[in-house]
Amino acid sequence: MNHRMVDRPEPTRKSQSDIALLGRLVKQARPYWGHISAILALRMFGVPLALLTPVPLAIAVDRVVGSDELPGFISPFVPDAWTDSNLGLLAFVAGFQLLIVLLTQLQELGSYALRAVAGQGLAKEFRSKLFAHLQRLSLRYHDTQGMAESVYRVQMDAPAIRDVAINSVIPTLGSAVTLVAMVFVIARIDWQLALVALAVSPMLFGLARFYNTRMRPRYREARRIEGFSMRVVQEALT
């Protein structure tokens, strides 16, 4: 059994800036720009669907139960014979609701499939590059550092590129566009209510920044200790 001394992990070096990491990420994801663009387009397609979701219920309440006029952008799609018929309007509302649900499900299905293809492809390509880099390192490096931590980096850290490019950047952009669109719609209805909605946004942004500042170093420390733990287990068993 090898009783080689295992030192405690050294503190991680100063990390690169977020902008530098983003630049490297964009370069690494270049082969999948088409997939990422399609995912982003599907995400943007979900914004009008989200805005249209309450419209059928609003028509049923305001026009069928009440006596308000149909929304201007809906009127051209309602047959004249159904305009003055509650039963016809209810049939239109049901069909409209089913159409929105169907399009939403298709949008989510297409987005899920593209995320799976692009995400797994990115992780595989990054793993290959990490493994090739490890093969180019000297045997002395592997003998000194141990193989367990290197294997841990390839297995556990490589999928981070998928989490950032697919599961973080795109949802953030989509959420930003959705926020702007919803605030615009609310402002058309009641600008005071829109101001109330906007007043919450800076607080949420500040909380997100606070969480990121507090948790990022802890997350890195946890990953570093996990890699060190694998190294200890390997040294104890070999």
C-alpha positions as CSV (number, residue, x, y, z in Angstrom):
1,M,0.0,0.0,0.0
2,N,1.2,3.5,-0.8
3,H,1.6,5.6,2.4
4,R,2.5,8.8,0.6
5,M,1.6,11.9,2.6
6,V,-1.4,13.8,1.3
7,D,-1.2,17.5,2.0
8,R,-4.3,19.6,2.5
9,P,-5.5,21.4,-0.6
10,E,-4.0,24.8,-1.2
11,P,-6.4,27.8,-1.5
12,T,-7.6,28.3,-5.0
13,R,-5.9,30.9,-7.1
14,K,-7.6,34.2,-8.0
15,S,-10.3,33.4,-10.5
16,Q,-10.7,35.1,-13.8
17,S,-13.2,37.8,-14.3
18,D,-16.7,36.9,-15.3
19,I,-16.2,38.7,-18.7
20,A,-13.0,36.7,-19.4
21,L,-14.8,33.5,-18.6
22,L,-17.8,34.5,-20.7
23,G,-15.5,35.1,-23.6
24,R,-13.9,31.7,-23.3
25,L,-17.3,30.2,-22.9
26,V,-18.5,31.8,-26.2
27,K,-15.5,30.5,-28.0
28,Q,-15.9,27.0,-26.6
29,A,-19.6,26.9,-27.6
30,R,-19.0,28.1,-31.2
31,P,-19.9,24.7,-32.7
32,Y,-23.3,24.8,-31.0
33,W,-24.2,28.4,-31.8
34,G,-27.0,27.2,-34.1
35,H,-28.5,25.1,-31.4
36,I,-28.2,27.8,-28.8
37,S,-29.8,30.4,-31.2
38,A,-32.7,28.0,-31.7
39,I,-33.1,27.5,-28.0
40,L,-33.1,31.3,-27.5
41,A,-35.6,31.7,-30.3
42,L,-38.0,29.2,-28.7
43,R,-37.5,30.9,-25.4
44,M,-38.6,34.2,-27.0
45,F,-41.5,32.5,-28.7
46,G,-42.7,31.5,-25.2
47,V,-43.0,35.2,-24.2
48,P,-46.1,36.0,-26.3
49,L,-47.6,32.7,-25.3
50,A,-47.2,33.6,-21.6
51,L,-48.8,37.0,-22.3
52,L,-51.7,35.3,-24.1
53,T,-52.4,32.7,-21.4
54,P,-54.9,34.8,-19.4
55,V,-56.7,36.2,-22.5
56,P,-59.2,33.4,-23.0
57,L,-60.4,33.6,-19.4
58,A,-60.6,37.4,-19.7
59,I,-62.8,37.0,-22.8
60,A,-65.0,34.5,-21.0
61,V,-65.5,36.9,-18.0
62,D,-65.6,40.2,-19.7
63,R,-67.5,39.3,-22.9
64,V,-69.6,36.3,-22.1
65,V,-70.5,37.0,-18.5
66,G,-70.1,40.7,-18.8
67,S,-70.8,43.0,-21.8
68,D,-67.4,44.4,-22.7
69,E,-66.1,44.4,-26.3
70,L,-63.7,41.8,-27.5
71,P,-60.0,42.9,-27.5
72,G,-59.1,44.6,-30.7
73,F,-56.4,42.1,-31.7
74,I,-58.8,39.2,-31.1
75,S,-61.8,40.5,-33.0
76,P,-60.6,39.6,-36.6
77,F,-60.2,36.0,-35.6
78,V,-63.7,35.6,-34.2
79,P,-66.4,34.7,-36.9
80,D,-69.2,37.2,-37.1
81,A,-71.8,34.5,-36.3
82,W,-70.1,33.9,-33.0
83,T,-69.7,37.5,-31.9
84,D,-73.3,37.8,-30.5
85,S,-73.6,34.2,-29.3
86,N,-72.4,33.2,-25.9
87,L,-72.1,29.6,-26.9
88,G,-70.1,30.5,-29.9
89,L,-67.8,32.7,-27.8
90,L,-67.3,29.9,-25.3
91,A,-66.4,27.5,-28.1
92,F,-63.9,30.1,-29.4
93,V,-62.5,30.6,-25.9
94,A,-62.1,26.8,-25.4
95,G,-60.4,26.4,-28.8
96,F,-58.1,29.4,-28.1
97,Q,-57.1,28.0,-24.7
98,L,-56.3,24.6,-26.2
99,L,-54.2,26.3,-28.9
100,I,-52.2,28.2,-26.4
101,V,-51.6,25.1,-24.3
102,L,-50.6,23.0,-27.4
103,L,-48.2,25.7,-28.6
104,T,-46.7,26.0,-25.1
105,Q,-46.2,22.3,-24.9
106,L,-44.6,22.1,-28.3
107,Q,-42.3,25.0,-27.4
108,E,-41.2,23.3,-24.2
109,L,-40.7,20.0,-26.0
110,G,-38.5,21.6,-28.7
111,S,-36.6,23.6,-26.2
112,Y,-36.0,20.5,-24.0
113,A,-34.7,18.5,-27.0
114,L,-32.4,21.2,-28.2
115,R,-31.1,21.8,-24.7
116,A,-30.3,18.1,-24.3
117,V,-28.5,17.9,-27.7
118,A,-26.5,21.1,-27.2
119,G,-25.8,20.6,-23.4
120,Q,-24.6,17.0,-23.8
121,G,-22.5,18.0,-26.8
122,L,-20.9,20.9,-25.0
123,A,-20.1,18.7,-22.0
124,K,-18.7,16.0,-24.2
125,E,-16.5,18.4,-26.2
126,F,-15.2,20.0,-23.0
127,R,-14.5,16.6,-21.4
128,S,-12.5,15.6,-24.4
129,K,-10.4,18.8,-24.3
130,L,-9.8,18.4,-20.5
131,F,-8.8,14.7,-21.0
132,A,-6.4,15.6,-23.9
133,H,-4.9,18.3,-21.7
134,L,-4.3,15.8,-18.9
135,Q,-2.7,13.4,-21.3
136,R,-0.2,16.1,-22.3
137,L,0.8,16.7,-18.7
138,S,4.0,15.0,-17.4
139,L,3.9,11.8,-15.4
140,R,5.6,13.7,-12.6
141,Y,2.6,16.0,-12.3
142,H,0.2,13.0,-12.0
143,D,2.4,11.3,-9.5
144,T,2.6,14.4,-7.4
145,Q,-1.0,15.6,-7.6
146,G,-2.6,12.2,-7.9
147,M,-5.1,11.0,-10.6
148,A,-8.3,11.2,-8.5
149,E,-8.6,15.0,-8.5
150,S,-7.9,15.1,-12.3
151,V,-10.6,12.5,-12.9
152,Y,-12.9,14.5,-10.6
153,R,-12.4,17.6,-12.8
154,V,-13.1,15.7,-16.0
155,Q,-16.2,14.0,-14.6
156,M,-17.8,16.7,-12.4
157,D,-16.5,20.1,-13.6
158,A,-16.9,19.6,-17.3
159,P,-20.8,19.7,-17.2
160,A,-20.5,23.3,-15.8
161,I,-20.2,24.6,-19.3
162,R,-23.6,23.2,-20.1
163,D,-25.1,24.6,-16.9
164,V,-23.8,28.1,-17.7
165,A,-24.4,28.3,-21.5
166,I,-27.7,26.4,-21.6
167,N,-29.3,26.5,-18.2
168,S,-28.2,30.0,-17.0
169,V,-27.5,32.5,-19.8
170,I,-30.5,31.6,-22.0
171,P,-33.1,31.5,-19.2
172,T,-31.7,34.9,-17.9
173,L,-32.2,36.5,-21.3
174,G,-35.6,35.0,-21.7
175,S,-36.7,36.1,-18.2
176,A,-35.5,39.7,-18.9
177,V,-37.5,39.9,-22.1
178,T,-40.5,38.5,-20.4
179,L,-40.2,41.1,-17.6
180,V,-40.0,43.9,-20.1
181,A,-43.0,42.6,-22.1
182,M,-45.1,42.1,-19.0
183,V,-44.3,45.5,-17.6
184,F,-45.2,47.1,-20.9
185,V,-48.6,45.3,-20.9
186,I,-49.3,46.2,-17.3
187,A,-48.3,49.9,-18.0
188,R,-50.9,49.9,-20.9
189,I,-53.5,48.9,-18.4
190,D,-52.4,50.8,-15.3
191,W,-49.1,52.6,-15.1
192,Q,-49.2,52.9,-11.3
193,L,-49.5,49.1,-11.1
194,A,-46.5,48.9,-13.4
195,L,-44.5,51.1,-11.1
196,V,-45.3,48.8,-8.2
197,A,-44.1,45.8,-10.2
198,L,-40.9,47.6,-11.2
199,A,-40.2,48.7,-7.6
200,V,-39.7,45.1,-6.6
201,S,-37.2,44.4,-9.4
202,P,-34.2,46.3,-7.9
203,M,-34.7,44.4,-4.6
204,L,-34.7,41.1,-6.3
205,F,-31.6,42.0,-8.3
206,G,-29.8,43.1,-5.1
207,L,-30.8,39.8,-3.4
208,A,-29.5,37.8,-6.3
209,R,-26.2,39.7,-6.3
210,F,-25.9,39.2,-2.5
211,Y,-26.5,35.5,-2.8
212,N,-24.0,35.2,-5.7
213,T,-21.3,37.1,-3.8
214,R,-21.8,35.0,-0.7
215,M,-22.3,31.6,-2.3
216,R,-19.7,31.6,-5.1
217,P,-16.6,31.3,-2.9
218,R,-18.3,28.7,-0.8
219,Y,-19.3,26.7,-3.9
220,R,-15.7,26.8,-5.1
221,E,-14.4,25.7,-1.7
222,A,-16.9,22.8,-1.6
223,R,-15.8,21.6,-5.1
224,R,-12.1,21.9,-4.1
225,I,-12.7,19.9,-0.9
226,E,-14.6,17.2,-2.9
227,G,-11.7,16.8,-5.3
228,F,-9.3,16.6,-2.3
229,S,-11.5,14.0,-0.7
230,M,-11.3,11.8,-3.8
231,R,-7.5,12.2,-3.8
232,V,-7.4,11.1,-0.1
233,V,-9.5,8.0,-0.9
234,Q,-7.2,7.1,-3.9
235,E,-4.0,7.6,-1.9
236,A,-5.4,5.4,1.0
237,L,-6.5,2.6,-1.4
238,T,-3.5,2.4,-3.7
